Amino acid sequence: MATDDMWIWDGGRVCLDFANTLRRRWRATPEETLRNPVDLVLWLQEASLLAPDASTPATAAVLTSGRRLRETVDRAVLAVADGRLPASGDVTLLNRSAAEAPRPALQIAIGDGRLEPAGTSTLAADPTAALALIAQDTVDLLLSAEIRRVRVCGAETCALRFLDRSPAHNRRWCSMSRCGNRTKVRLHQSRARRSERTPES
């Protein structure tokens, strides 16, 4: 079973965090963190998509559907971020999945002596509906201006997808504390080794 530290939440959108559950995509064999249905349920709950007391368990079929959705999300987001249209099959799958999302339940509260809206609740009751919320988030991202800010981490051994919300839109790493610092340390060490090998004039 995957542990919390296997999952990284630096994507900036839940659909990107979901795409990032397949780690080290640059390898011939990437690292799968959703290894079984229990992992999928735990991830959906950690992402605040699935109710903690969800009574319907994930099955092997739901896990397969989730992985298929994940790769569809990844292909479609990277295509549109690059100025290309997603494949028609990916559009169909996203639309079909998004249509299964639960309708948000409107909440009410009493304020200033009267009833007023208090937001909505979008926690899904079962894993399939939670996956549909990811599809909805993907559709929303694909149609928003933010799609042009989707990046792939510039660290050689990362490849996580993230949304660049930096003021200058020039963020290179998924996380400065992880890949950014590691890259800077590696470059510094490389420069130090080169200077040690260079004879003094």
VMD Tcl script that draws the C-alpha trace (Angstrom):
set ca {
  {0.00 0.00 0.00}
  {1.21 3.49 -0.81}
  {2.03 5.89 2.00}
  {1.29 9.60 2.26}
  {4.86 10.55 1.35}
  {4.45 8.76 -2.00}
  {1.94 11.40 -3.08}
  {2.91 14.93 -3.96}
  {0.43 17.78 -3.84}
  {2.30 20.50 -5.73}
  {0.27 20.38 -8.96}
  {-1.92 23.37 -8.15}
  {-5.03 21.55 -9.43}
  {-6.48 18.27 -8.29}
  {-6.35 16.88 -11.83}
  {-2.60 17.57 -12.00}
  {-2.04 16.02 -8.59}
  {-3.88 12.97 -9.90}
  {-1.69 12.83 -13.01}
  {1.31 12.97 -10.68}
  {0.32 9.71 -8.98}
  {2.32 8.06 -11.76}
  {5.81 9.09 -10.73}
  {9.06 9.32 -12.70}
  {7.36 9.38 -16.08}
  {10.72 9.93 -17.73}
  {11.64 6.29 -17.02}
  {10.85 3.44 -19.39}
  {8.86 1.98 -16.49}
  {7.35 4.78 -14.37}
  {6.58 4.28 -10.70}
  {2.95 3.49 -9.92}
  {1.66 4.79 -6.58}
  {-1.95 3.64 -7.09}
  {-1.01 -0.01 -6.79}
  {-4.36 -1.36 -5.66}
  {-7.95 -0.19 -5.04}
  {-7.17 0.73 -1.42}
  {-4.47 3.15 -2.60}
  {-6.98 4.80 -4.93}
  {-9.50 5.25 -2.11}
  {-6.85 6.71 0.21}
  {-5.68 9.15 -2.46}
  {-9.22 10.30 -3.22}
  {-9.83 10.87 0.48}
  {-6.52 12.73 0.93}
  {-7.54 14.91 -2.03}
  {-10.82 15.75 -0.25}
  {-12.86 14.23 -3.07}
  {-14.23 11.12 -1.37}
  {-16.16 11.07 1.87}
  {-14.20 9.46 4.72}
  {-17.16 7.19 5.48}
  {-17.74 6.15 1.87}
  {-19.50 2.81 2.00}
  {-18.80 1.69 -1.58}
  {-15.29 0.23 -1.87}
  {-13.13 0.59 -4.94}
  {-12.79 -2.49 -7.09}
  {-10.10 -3.61 -9.51}
  {-12.32 -2.34 -12.33}
  {-12.60 1.11 -10.73}
  {-8.83 1.21 -10.28}
  {-8.38 0.39 -13.98}
  {-10.85 3.13 -14.90}
  {-9.03 5.55 -12.60}
  {-5.67 4.85 -14.18}
  {-7.19 5.22 -17.65}
  {-8.70 8.57 -16.62}
  {-5.35 9.66 -15.18}
  {-3.52 9.08 -18.46}
  {-6.34 10.74 -20.40}
  {-6.03 13.78 -18.12}
  {-2.28 13.87 -18.64}
  {-2.43 13.62 -22.43}
  {-5.22 16.17 -22.80}
  {-3.69 18.74 -20.44}
  {-0.23 18.57 -22.01}
  {-1.68 18.76 -25.51}
  {-3.77 21.86 -24.85}
  {-0.98 23.48 -22.82}
  {1.21 23.02 -25.91}
  {-1.38 24.65 -28.17}
  {-2.69 21.40 -29.64}
  {-6.13 19.83 -29.56}
  {-6.60 16.73 -27.41}
  {-7.45 13.42 -29.09}
  {-11.15 12.96 -29.74}
  {-11.16 9.76 -27.69}
  {-9.73 11.64 -24.72}
  {-12.41 14.33 -25.06}
  {-15.12 11.65 -25.12}
  {-13.76 9.91 -22.02}
  {-13.43 13.17 -20.08}
  {-16.97 14.24 -20.96}
  {-18.42 10.85 -20.11}
  {-16.62 10.73 -16.77}
  {-17.40 14.34 -15.85}
  {-21.11 13.72 -16.43}
  {-21.07 11.15 -13.61}
  {-20.03 13.71 -10.98}
  {-22.51 14.34 -8.17}
  {-24.39 17.61 -8.22}
  {-22.96 19.85 -5.46}
  {-25.31 20.10 -2.50}
  {-26.11 23.71 -1.65}
  {-25.64 24.48 2.05}
  {-27.38 27.17 4.10}
  {-26.48 29.19 7.17}
  {-28.15 31.81 9.35}
  {-26.47 35.20 9.21}
  {-27.76 38.62 10.31}
  {-31.09 37.11 11.18}
  {-31.73 35.57 7.77}
  {-30.90 32.52 5.71}
  {-28.00 32.76 3.27}
  {-26.00 30.34 1.13}
  {-23.02 28.76 2.85}
  {-21.15 27.21 -0.04}
  {-21.50 23.75 -1.48}
  {-20.42 20.26 -0.57}
  {-18.79 18.24 -3.36}
  {-17.54 15.20 -1.46}
  {-18.41 12.11 -3.44}
  {-20.03 9.09 -1.85}
  {-18.17 6.50 -3.92}
  {-14.84 6.26 -5.82}
  {-16.42 6.44 -9.29}
  {-18.13 9.72 -8.46}
  {-14.88 11.04 -6.97}
  {-13.07 10.23 -10.21}
  {-15.79 12.16 -12.04}
  {-14.89 15.23 -9.97}
  {-11.33 14.92 -11.29}
  {-12.69 14.81 -14.84}
  {-14.72 17.95 -14.13}
  {-11.64 19.73 -12.79}
  {-9.77 18.71 -15.96}
  {-12.49 20.08 -18.22}
  {-12.49 23.32 -16.24}
  {-8.70 23.61 -16.57}
  {-8.73 22.85 -20.30}
  {-11.22 25.67 -20.90}
  {-9.46 28.20 -18.67}
  {-6.59 30.60 -19.35}
  {-4.57 28.74 -16.74}
  {-4.02 25.84 -19.14}
  {-1.19 27.87 -20.70}
  {0.56 27.86 -17.33}
  {0.83 24.09 -17.01}
  {4.48 23.07 -16.79}
  {6.55 19.92 -16.50}
  {9.20 20.12 -13.77}
  {12.59 21.00 -15.22}
  {14.51 18.68 -12.89}
  {16.01 15.81 -14.87}
  {14.62 13.11 -12.58}
  {11.17 14.49 -11.82}
  {8.71 15.27 -14.66}
  {5.86 16.18 -12.31}
  {3.16 18.37 -13.82}
  {2.26 21.64 -12.10}
  {0.48 24.94 -12.57}
  {2.82 27.93 -12.69}
  {1.14 30.68 -10.68}
  {4.33 32.68 -10.15}
  {4.01 36.42 -10.92}
  {6.48 36.20 -13.82}
  {5.15 32.82 -15.06}
  {8.70 31.46 -15.14}
  {8.62 28.77 -12.45}
  {10.87 25.88 -13.49}
  {10.40 23.33 -10.73}
  {7.41 21.61 -9.18}
  {8.76 22.60 -5.77}
  {11.64 24.88 -4.83}
  {12.16 22.96 -1.58}
  {12.49 19.68 -3.45}
  {13.60 19.84 -7.07}
  {14.71 23.47 -7.11}
  {17.17 23.18 -4.25}
  {18.41 19.78 -5.40}
  {19.14 21.14 -8.86}
  {20.97 24.18 -7.48}
  {23.05 22.01 -5.15}
  {23.93 19.65 -8.00}
  {24.97 22.55 -10.26}
  {27.04 24.09 -7.47}
  {28.81 20.79 -6.81}
  {29.49 20.34 -10.53}
  {31.02 23.82 -10.79}
  {33.13 23.14 -7.69}
  {34.47 19.89 -9.16}
  {35.35 21.62 -12.44}
  {37.21 24.39 -10.63}
  {39.16 21.81 -8.61}
  {40.28 20.11 -11.81}
  {41.31 23.37 -13.48}
  {45.04 24.02 -12.86}
  {46.03 27.39 -11.51}
  {47.65 29.69 -14.05}
}
mol new
graphics top color blue
foreach p $ca { graphics top sphere $p radius 0.5 }
foreach p [lrange $ca 0 end-1] q [lrange $ca 1 end] { graphics top cylinder $p $q radius 0.2 }
display resetview
